[in-house]
């Protein structure tokens, strides 16, 4: 089983005073959580948790007003999700499910969302390799696992998680990375060829 963690990024919107006050309080709590590596359990799962339940909880999540507003906007603009592609023995996840155009989720938004990733990982008993697309994804994964010391990011670097599973790092396939040649098709293909090798050995 392969899981690809990637960060979804989101846009700024005008914050009204009441939201700004709430954001400051949440950011303070998030900074502490991030520094200590603790992930809140306010999205706690039950013994009957499942990937379907996690997905339903994500769809119905409205904990981050700034990101929800953007999610609703782009959701109306993008109605077609069928690209003809299919996953085989793989699962795609993210550190942050909603993201603004400026590519800068707030610390509180990541901390609020990471319990969903934790629940998904708990529902993947055959997990062997995690491919992290970008340093942000690796940071989020390290927070979920409470990894110490924090694994270093670099394209094609590999790490072992506390549970024995492997992590394979890749530059994020963003336009900035692909248009500039920082990440090429052969480089990206090599990442997944290595992931398959790790799975089968």
C-alpha positions in Angstrom: 0.0 0.0 0.0 1.3 3.4 -0.9 0.2 6.7 0.5 1.1 10.1 -1.0 1.0 13.0 1.5 0.7 16.4 -0.1 -0.2 19.8 1.1 -3.2 21.5 -0.4 -2.8 25.3 -0.2 -5.3 28.0 0.1 -6.1 31.7 -0.3 -6.4 34.7 2.0 -9.7 36.4 2.5 -10.7 39.5 4.4 -11.0 38.6 8.1 -13.7 40.3 10.1 -12.9 41.4 13.7 -14.6 38.4 15.4 -12.7 36.0 13.2 -9.4 37.8 13.7 -9.8 37.4 17.5 -10.6 33.7 17.2 -7.7 33.3 14.8 -5.2 34.8 17.3 -6.4 32.5 20.1 -6.2 29.5 17.8 -2.8 30.5 16.4 -1.4 30.7 19.9 -2.6 27.2 20.7 -1.4 25.9 17.4 2.1 27.3 17.9 2.4 25.4 21.2 1.1 22.2 19.5 3.6 22.5 16.6 6.5 23.2 18.9 5.8 20.2 21.1 4.9 18.0 18.2 1.5 17.2 19.8 -1.5 16.7 17.6 -4.9 17.6 19.2 -7.4 14.8 19.6 -10.5 16.9 19.2 -11.2 15.0 16.0 -10.8 11.8 17.9 -11.8 8.6 16.2 -13.8 5.8 17.7 -13.3 2.0 17.5 -15.6 2.0 14.5 -13.7 4.5 12.5 -13.1 3.9 8.8 -11.7 5.7 5.8 -15.3 6.4 4.7 -16.0 8.0 8.0 -12.9 10.1 7.9 -13.8 11.3 4.4 -17.3 12.2 5.6 -15.9 14.1 8.5 -13.6 16.1 6.2 -16.4 17.0 3.8 -18.4 18.3 6.7 -15.6 20.1 8.4 -16.0 23.9 8.9 -13.3 24.5 11.6 -11.3 26.9 9.6 -13.5 29.8 8.3 -10.9 31.3 6.0 -10.3 28.0 4.2 -14.0 27.0 4.1 -14.8 30.3 2.3 -12.2 29.5 -0.4 -13.3 25.9 -0.6 -16.8 26.9 -1.2 -15.7 29.3 -4.0 -13.5 26.9 -5.9 -16.0 24.1 -5.4 -18.5 26.1 -7.4 -16.0 27.0 -10.1 -14.7 23.4 -10.5 -17.5 20.9 -11.0 -15.8 18.2 -12.9 -13.5 15.8 -11.0 -13.4 12.9 -13.4 -9.9 13.0 -15.0 -10.0 9.3 -16.2 -7.2 8.3 -13.8 -7.4 5.5 -11.3 -5.3 4.6 -8.2 -4.0 1.0 -7.8 -2.9 -0.1 -4.3 -2.4 3.5 -3.3 -4.0 6.2 -1.2 -3.7 10.0 -1.5 -3.8 12.1 1.6 -2.9 15.6 2.7 -1.7 17.6 5.7 -4.2 20.4 4.9 -7.4 19.7 3.0 -8.3 23.2 2.0 -5.8 25.8 0.8 -5.6 29.5 -0.3 -3.9 30.7 -3.5 -1.0 32.2 -1.6 0.2 28.7 -0.7 0.5 29.6 3.0 -1.8 27.7 5.4 -1.7 29.1 8.9 -0.1 26.9 11.6 -3.5 26.6 13.3 -5.0 25.3 10.1 -2.4 22.5 9.7 -2.7 21.5 13.4 -6.5 21.5 13.1 -6.4 19.2 10.0 -3.6 16.8 10.9 -5.8 14.5 13.1 -7.6 13.6 9.8 -4.3 12.4 8.4 -3.6 10.4 11.7 -7.0 8.7 11.4 -6.4 7.8 7.8 -3.0 6.3 8.6 -4.6 4.2 11.3 -6.9 2.8 8.7 -4.2 1.6 6.4 -2.9 -1.6 7.9 -0.9 -2.6 4.8 0.9 0.7 4.6 4.6 0.3 3.7 5.8 3.5 2.0 4.8 7.1 2.3 5.8 9.5 -0.6 5.9 13.0 0.7 5.5 15.6 -2.0 7.4 18.6 -0.6 8.9 19.6 2.7 5.5 20.7 4.1 4.2 17.2 3.7 7.2 15.7 5.5 6.9 18.2 8.3 3.2 17.3 8.8 3.9 13.6 8.7 6.7 14.0 11.3 4.2 15.8 13.6 1.7 13.0 13.3 4.3 10.4 14.2 6.0 12.6 16.8 9.3 11.8 15.0 12.4 12.9 16.9 14.7 14.2 15.5 12.6 15.7 12.6 13.6 14.0 9.3 15.5 16.2 6.9 13.9 17.0 3.5 15.6 16.6 0.2 14.6 15.1 -3.1 14.9 11.3 -3.1 16.0 11.2 0.6 14.6 8.2 2.5 13.7 7.9 6.2 12.3 5.2 8.4 9.2 6.0 10.5 8.9 5.0 14.2 6.6 2.1 13.1 9.1 0.8 10.6 7.4 2.1 7.4 9.6 4.0 4.9 9.3 7.6 3.8 10.4 8.8 0.4 10.8 12.5 -0.3 10.2 14.3 -3.5 10.0 17.9 -4.6 6.4 19.0 -5.0 5.2 18.8 -8.6 4.2 22.5 -8.6 4.4 24.6 -11.7 7.2 26.5 -10.0 9.3 23.3 -9.7 8.3 21.7 -13.0 8.6 24.9 -15.2 12.0 25.7 -13.8 13.3 22.2 -14.2 13.9 21.7 -10.5 11.7 18.6 -10.8 11.7 16.8 -14.2 9.6 13.9 -15.4 12.4 11.4 -15.1 13.1 12.6 -11.5 9.5 12.2 -10.6 9.2 8.8 -12.3 12.3 7.6 -10.4 10.6 8.4 -7.1 7.7 6.1 -7.7 9.9 3.4 -9.2 11.9 3.5 -6.0 8.6 3.4 -4.0 7.6 0.3 -5.8 11.0 -1.3 -5.1 10.6 -0.5 -1.4 7.2 -2.1 -1.4 8.2 -5.3 -3.1 11.5 -5.9 -1.2 
